[in-house]
Amino acid sequence: MNLWMRKVFVVLVTIMTLGLYIPPAYVEMEAADKKEVTEREDSVSLEDAEPAELEMETSAVPDDYLHTITEQAKVQMITKMGPRIADKVEDDVEKEILPKMEKVIKAIVTERGEKGEEEVPYYEITEELNRGYGEKIFTILDGRTKEEIARFDVRRDNRPGEGYWFNFHYHLSEDEFEEHHVLGEVYWDKNTPPKWMS
């Protein structure tokens, strides 16, 4: 348990100190583009250059931004489980659920980021958690409009004869949060699991 608590503490301190402000990615890209344009001016005049050569490539979402969002999501998931549940299922969640969740978040952010360079840097992960028996882990939303993009949940399933399973899934705004997109399931026990965050 001490190792788990240290991990959570380090991640929380990191988020509190560095995660409060995420600079827009286009600021760094503009500086890099200005440097490229200056280098090109030495060899070729701007009038001779193709317009496509001078355009900034906006389809790529910065890796540090994706890393920040996925780390926040991991912290939310571990915090949601609480120490009593995490002690028992943490290894299974880290092996099976977290890698799939990372891929889904990257796909969501990358897909939305390709629609416009201004959209991606404003994505946030909600930090309020449902205690007790609520399903919500976190929500990805647009920080400017507070529009929800995706919801990540965990449900308790009691299967007769098998016991309790945690069903990790997400919903997308594209289908009005109706369809369950399953990330995976983790077995708990035949006994009833404790409340979330306990």
C-alpha angles and dihedrals in degrees: 000000000000091000091051092049091049091052092050092046093051092048093047092050090048092051093045093051103034104017097063093083126028110187115225110267093225091068091065091042092052091053091050091047092050089053091050092048091050091051091048092050089063093058104025131022117244092241091061095048122100114249090233090059092059097047119102116243103242101173094082116083112208113259093223090057092051090046092053093050094046092048091052089050092051092051091050091051094049091045091049092055094051125208097288094056096034093056090061104036105023095105093051092046092050093048101040112019108032097055091050091046090052091052092050093048091048090049092049095047094042093047092049091042092058089061093065140344094232095055104066103055091061097060115119139182116228116240103200113103132199112238123204114023102339117131101217118111100166144322129226109220142167105261093213101049098021087228112158114238102176139356124212116203142172121210129193113232120193107201114192111248093006105063132222126343130184110227111203113198143146139217128214130216089226091075093033091257092290103120123071112225104196120221094180147285132260124199117234112177142276089270120082111268118237122256118281117276093017 
